[in-house]
Amino acid sequence: MSVIPETSTIISPLPEPRPRPPKVRTKPGVSLFEPSIVRRAARDAMVKLNPRHQIRNPVMFVVLVGSVWTTVLFARDLGKATTSDSVFVALVAAWLWFTVLFANFAEAVAEGRGKAQADTLRKTRSQTVAHVRHADGTTTDVASTELTIGDLCVVGPGELIPGDGDVVEGIASVDESAITGESAPVIRESGGDRSAVTGGTRVLSDLIVVKISTRPGESFIDRMIALVEGASRQKTPNEIALNILLAGLTIIFLVAVVTLQPFAHYSDAAQSITVLVALLVCLIPTTIGALLSAIGIAGMDRLVQRNVLAMSGRAVEAAGDVSTLLLDKTGTITFGNRMASEFLPVGGCSEATLAEVVLLSSLADETPEGRSIVALAKDRYGLESRELPGAELIPFTAQTRMSGIEWEGRSIRKGAADSVRRWVGEKGGPLPEDLGPIVERIAMSGGTPLVVAEGNGILGVIHLKDTIKPGMVERFAEMRLMGIRTVMITGDNPLTAKAIADEAGVDDFLAEATPEDKMARIRAEQAGGNLVAMTGDGTNDAPALAQADVGVAMNTGTQAAKEAGNMVDLDSNPTKLLEIVEIGKQLLITRGSLTTFSIANDVAKYFAIIPAMFQNVFPPLKTLNIMKLDNPHSAILSAVIFNAIIIVLLIPIALRGVKFRPMGAAAVLRRNLLIYGAGGIVAPFVGIKLIDVVIAGLGVK
Amino acid sequence: MTTAGWVELAILIAALAVTTPLLGAYMAKVYDPTLGRPRGDRVFSAIERPIYRICRIDPESEQRWSTYALSLLAFSLVSVLILYAQLRLQGHLLLNPDRYKGIEPKLSFNTAVSFLTNTNWQAYGDGVMSQLSQMTGLAFHNFVSAAAGAAVAVAFIRGLIRRTAGTLGNFWVDLIRTCVRILLPLAFVAAIVLMSQGVIDNFHGARPVTTVAGQTQTIPGGPLASQEAIKEGGQNGGGFFGTNSAHPFENPNGVSNLVEIWLMLAIPFAFTYTFGKMARNQKQGWVVFATMFALWLGMLLVIAPLEARGSPLLTIGGADQRTTSLQAGGNMEGKETRFGPVGCGYFAASTTSTSDGAVNCQHDSLTPIGGGTALVNMMYGEISPGGTGSGLFGMLIFALLAVFIAGLMVGRTPEFLGKKIQGPEMKLVVLYLLLPAILILGFAGAAMLVHSALNSRLNTGPHGLSEIVYAYTEAFNNNGSAFGGLTANTAWYDTTLGIVMLAGRFLPMIAVLAIGGSLGRKKVVPATAGTFPTATPLFGGLLFGVVIIVVGLTYFPVVALGPAVEHLAGHFGL
């Protein structure tokens, strides 16, 4: 077995990979509670009072009906009822209206940032003129809105690309900051996996021909606007199921409250409609009902903030359920270039000498591997770069499989073990005995040994290996903690693959993988009940992206890949998949926690309202007034006010999401049950009591 | 509570601890042959095979959930019509030594429905039912109604544990196997044990005898021990006599009392073990067991001590309620001196937490909170441990709800035993929870507005409210015990309670089968560290909390206006 170093044949068209921080950056962008967003949301909250909007949320619709009803009662009885009763009804009605408005406000704030972003995007969608090339080579100018699929458009430097498509001729640098926010231009070229261009982005240099692949109005930017604005938002499966539960609870409480009246009548304690409506609104799950859609919108928004576009909310939810991650080795787990990790002297050579010779051999080597050797020599051995005047570079060739330098009479080579051995052998130099085992060991571990020689002596070996990105090992450990298996996909042979898999700490690997293998693996995982997430960019990834439950396409990838996946990462950072999973989980956790909180709240409300309703007829029921609320009116009002205010207080949690830490489900459950379950029972006792103290102090009787 | 009381409780718990795994493991093998050959297979197969042949049942064939449900309904319809006819015609039939006449239509309807639905609410009194009606008509339903509950539970378990399966088993096979292999042998042994304690079993009519004091007295006869065994063993609760297990021929002494309490708890608790065994997840079974057990024991420890303490109002009135060598002490109103307040408290707690409904004391005369506790026990939906099978599926529906509410909190679509709980299941779970709220509160609320309904009360005020609410609660939950003050054999109650019993029995069962069918078709998601753990004490606690909160929130107002007010008034003066 021989591992052939091809150091000089790799031309990386990408800038040198820099270590990425493990967490993906969040756009500095606008805060959730920017004054302009809040102002706009306050206005939208009123607009959303439209019953046609409200009916979509059965819980809040009941509150709206209650608000209207109590308001009518107030108007009807004005002047007839006692002042104390009128004030009470007026206050209940007012706070019911607030409850509805607060819910609308929560939704509007959640939409706010997306709307602002959509406005910006709309500006970039300005009409452009497309130069459509015909079969005979002539071009005619057509408005970009008139383009049809298959049109070939010529785009020159400084021009906007008229529509989504693939580059079919040429190579150009393109400024995609309009959609990605990233100012550094990217290269787009025909053929290969970097051919996709997006309408509305600008060509900076060179001329390309783009084959249009989407109709105007269905372009990427159009979809992006619809997504960030929430216009195309559909309820996700879990949201639907939760809505069913909330509607069911609402009906149960409706029955409980409606049938309470005959029981009250029997007990000679018939209640006013206002009190019954107040009880009903306090019992139905308004807190989660009010925040549910805001939570969903905010989840999508969190993805957008990280430059990921989810084509459906379903995909975000599925991300939370993912149990297997398929990760490409190159670019995701490792940097994709072999890098020097250590210098191993042989034959009695000292490490310092070896380092110095190695540095000389690579100072003029501009390949990523060469630069990594220089970096290692500098970092670990404290060597300095220096000028090498008059040095003659020996470039790598496929025949010699060595590169090197001739400088001031020194002759230095590095390269494949057998080539360097032969080179030294020809000069009659000795072969150190410890060379063989070291080369063998490096090759066995999946690395690449580069043997270094000067003159007729072999000095040592450079260990090149695929370097794991910083932070990945920890991320994989976190994933395992959350019960997610990571599978590394690589074209490497099983030996190399295993070595890297072990080092990175992934759970499994798929070596010498073809696109068909990948597809088969996804199918196998799914057949076993697992949900699979993967990233991909090439056209041959498209089927797998479509098959996976969560397929994240890189924005740099082909149009086919972007169509097949259900998310697009504008930063084209495959590591982000881990982030997406966390956001999906956080979305579900936030929903679950606030639901639990909302239902747990009801206990205290019963203890506030039931004694207040019946203590005049049954004085012993005062014992149930364990909060010692001042009087029946203030007790009922306090519960209603708490019910409204808690919505506002929870908006930040709904929008930012419940704090998420990667840990096992049992630990997450215990923690959240304590905070939102037990907390949900206790909090309203405290809150209602405090409000009661205030309004009793204000003289409400 | 007395030392004897605590010892009795310890014996009862020990007996349950022993029989739950023994009986549960055996039952699991009856329902799931892949777990091994159940005991007595040869004998039982020989009994079953002719039945299958006569009824043209292919024991190997399986049914989809809808066919399973239709089989259940068809079987129920035919058997209830037969019972109705038999009751109407009993005057012309055999084994009627006391020459009882045929039963009037509304009472026949109510009674037929009552026994069909495993409620065994007895709107009739003594001197109505012939021995043939008891032994064939009613006893038949005592077996098959319990077996039908078991069948639905087993079908539901299959839905939970099967992978992408379209079928849930065969209703006829499950029904027959439950009767032949579980209920009949258990009833056979239990009847002999009860006879050893003095429960009578004969075909006599009533006999006049001259007592020691020279008076004449009429002593009734009948096949009691055999009826008593399945009455408790199948959580039926319909007594041979109107006084039910308070009658010395049905329940002669403290030992028979304990045996009867154990009988009503044995199969429902054992079903949790059966579930664990069939799911190949015994821990899960124990978590369900522990939740049921905690609910049962907790409520029992409310009733028994309260009854033992007696009523503070009576103490104020100068009554001596202390326990001495001459009196049992405590609240003895409506109780037998053979059992005392503790023996009655245990029985009342167990008969209401199972769907049994047999009584050995007058529930109407329990202390306010004692009676309220019996009421709330039924409001839980008969899940602690409930009826044969029906207790288990009821608790598992709550488990699905608990998984759904809290399951999202771990960041995954909620799963139970690897099955995702989604929209279609939640729709049915919500329906399951809505039904009792609508039917119990709806009909009880309506009764508050109907004069004839209110006239049936024995008491006015909060206690009268409790009587009516109790009637609809026991009817929906197919319990059959009564706040005896209510005169129930009226057109209003016979009809509405009949409707509530039918709806309370079959609608939830259809929902449960539909959920089972929907879950059965799903894939099983393999458990990982990210899976919501349901076989843990934490989940048991959560399940307990969800039951308390959901039930509490539904019934808090009505309980506050009934038993709670009455209790507080007793302490603080109304």
Interface residues (C-beta under 8 A of the other chain):
Chain A: P237 N238 I240 A241 L242 I244 L245 A247 G248 L249 I251 I252 F253 V255 A256 V257 V258 T259 L260 Q261 P262 F263 A264 H265 Y266 S267 L283 E317 G320 D321 S323 R480 L481 M482 G483 I484 R485 G528 G529 N530 L531 G584 K585 Q586 L588 I589 R591 G592 S593 T595 T596 I599 A600 D602 V603 Y606 I610 F614 F618 P619 P620 L621 T623 L624 F660 G664 A665 A666 V668 L669 R670 N672 L673 Y676 G677
Chain B: L401 F404 I405 A406 G407 L408 M409 V410 G411 R412 T413 G418 I421 Q422 G423 E425 M426 K427 V429 V430 L431 L433 L434 A437 I438 L441 G442 A444 G445 A446 M448 L449 L454 G461 P462 L465 K523 V524 V525 P526 T528 A529 G530 T531 F532 P533 T536 L538 L542 G545 I549 G552 L553 T554 Y555 F556 P557 V558 A560 L561 A564 V565 L568 A569 H571 F572 G573 L574
